Amino acid sequence: MSGAVMAAMIAKARNRVSWYFTSAGATSKATATRYETPDARLDRRVFKRMLAFGAIEKTPDGLYWLNEERLADYRKESLARVLGILAIAGFAAAGAMAIGG
């Protein structure tokens, strides 16, 4: 699977997870909501990454809420990661073309 396709799939999963909280109004500790672990493996993985990053926070009661400021940082970090991977792939392709003639 190409990097661009995978990046698009991850972005869609991130948007699905984010939408769950924004549509529920869970954008502060006071409005936190329950979150059932999604069936889709990619959505689970994205949720865990967002939680570890701080874009989603967990209350002591086990409820979750979307920290929109940290979400913006998470998106920037994700974009930087994707651009880095694409740059490396581009350099590898250029190197292969230079060697192959």
C-alpha positions as CSV (number, residue, x, y, z in Angstrom):
1,M,0.0,0.0,0.0
2,S,1.4,3.4,-0.9
3,G,2.3,6.0,1.7
4,A,-0.2,8.5,0.3
5,V,-3.0,6.0,0.5
6,M,-2.1,5.0,4.1
7,A,-1.8,8.7,5.1
8,A,-5.3,9.3,3.7
9,M,-6.7,6.3,5.6
10,I,-5.1,7.5,8.8
11,A,-6.4,11.1,8.2
12,K,-10.0,9.7,7.7
13,A,-9.7,7.6,10.9
14,R,-8.5,10.7,12.8
15,N,-11.4,12.7,11.5
16,R,-13.9,9.9,12.5
17,V,-12.5,9.8,16.1
18,S,-12.4,13.6,16.3
19,W,-16.0,13.9,14.9
20,Y,-17.3,11.5,17.6
21,F,-16.2,13.9,20.3
22,T,-17.1,17.2,18.6
23,S,-20.5,16.0,17.6
24,A,-21.1,14.9,21.2
25,G,-19.9,18.3,22.4
26,A,-17.2,16.6,24.4
27,T,-14.5,19.3,24.0
28,S,-13.9,20.0,27.7
29,K,-13.4,18.1,30.9
30,A,-16.9,19.2,32.0
31,T,-18.6,17.8,28.8
32,A,-16.5,14.5,28.6
33,T,-18.4,11.5,27.3
34,R,-18.0,7.7,27.2
35,Y,-16.1,6.2,24.3
36,E,-16.5,2.7,23.2
37,T,-13.4,1.2,21.5
38,P,-14.2,1.1,17.8
39,D,-14.2,-2.2,15.9
40,A,-11.9,-0.9,13.1
41,R,-8.3,-1.6,14.0
42,L,-7.0,1.7,12.4
43,D,-9.5,3.7,14.4
44,R,-8.4,2.0,17.7
45,R,-4.8,2.7,16.8
46,V,-5.5,6.4,16.0
47,F,-7.5,6.8,19.2
48,K,-4.7,5.4,21.3
49,R,-2.1,7.6,19.6
50,M,-4.3,10.7,20.1
51,L,-4.8,9.7,23.8
52,A,-1.0,9.3,24.2
53,F,-0.4,12.6,22.5
54,G,-2.9,14.5,24.7
55,A,-5.3,15.3,21.9
56,I,-7.9,13.2,23.7
57,E,-7.9,13.3,27.5
58,K,-9.3,10.9,30.0
59,T,-11.1,12.0,33.2
60,P,-10.7,10.2,36.5
61,D,-14.2,8.9,35.9
62,G,-13.1,7.1,32.7
63,L,-14.8,9.6,30.4
64,Y,-13.0,11.2,27.4
65,W,-12.9,14.6,25.8
66,L,-11.2,16.2,22.8
67,N,-8.6,18.8,23.6
68,E,-8.9,20.9,20.5
69,E,-5.6,22.9,21.1
70,R,-3.7,19.6,21.4
71,L,-5.6,18.2,18.4
72,A,-4.1,21.1,16.2
73,D,-0.6,20.1,17.5
74,Y,-1.3,16.5,16.8
75,R,-2.4,17.3,13.2
76,K,0.8,19.3,12.6
77,E,3.0,16.5,14.0
78,S,1.2,13.9,11.8
79,L,1.7,16.1,8.8
80,A,5.4,16.5,9.5
81,R,5.7,12.7,9.9
82,V,4.0,12.1,6.5
83,L,6.1,14.7,4.8
84,G,9.2,13.2,6.2
85,I,8.3,9.7,5.0
86,L,7.5,11.1,1.5
87,A,10.8,13.0,1.4
88,I,12.7,9.8,2.3
89,A,10.8,7.9,-0.4
90,G,11.6,10.7,-2.9
91,F,15.3,10.6,-2.1
92,A,15.3,6.9,-2.4
93,A,13.6,7.0,-5.8
94,A,16.0,9.7,-7.0
95,G,19.0,7.7,-5.8
96,A,17.7,4.6,-7.6
97,M,17.2,6.6,-10.8
98,A,20.7,8.1,-10.6
99,I,22.2,4.7,-10.1
100,G,20.1,3.0,-12.8
101,G,20.7,5.7,-15.3
